[in-house]
Amino acid sequence: MFKKCDIGDIIDYTITVTNKGEETIRDIEII
């Protein structure tokens, strides 16, 4: 479950996950 945290932390987490997802997609496209 999510701990209570600042909205900024949630946004940072979302951006991090999104960036990792985009990197993975790029890796797949290169292959």
HURA-V304770 format. One record per residue. N is the residue number from 1. PSI is psi in whole degrees, -180 to 180 (none if undefined). D_FIRST is the distance of its C-alpha to the first C-alpha in Angstrom with 2 decimals. Layout:
[[N,PSI,D_FIRST] [N,PSI,D_FIRST]]
This chain:
[[1,154,0.00] [2,138,3.79] [3,159,6.46] [4,129,9.54] [5,170,11.81] [6,151,15.08] [7,-36,15.69] [8,-41,17.77] [9,-40,14.98] [10,-43,13.17] [11,-44,16.66] [12,-43,17.42] [13,-44,14.42] [14,-43,15.49] [15,-42,19.07] [16,-47,18.47] [17,-42,16.89] [18,-44,19.71] [19,-41,22.31] [20,-41,21.34] [21,-42,21.55] [22,-39,24.91] [23,-41,26.18] [24,-42,25.43] [25,-42,27.31] [26,-43,30.18] [27,-42,30.39] [28,-41,30.68] [29,-37,33.32] [30,-41,35.30] [31,none,35.46]]
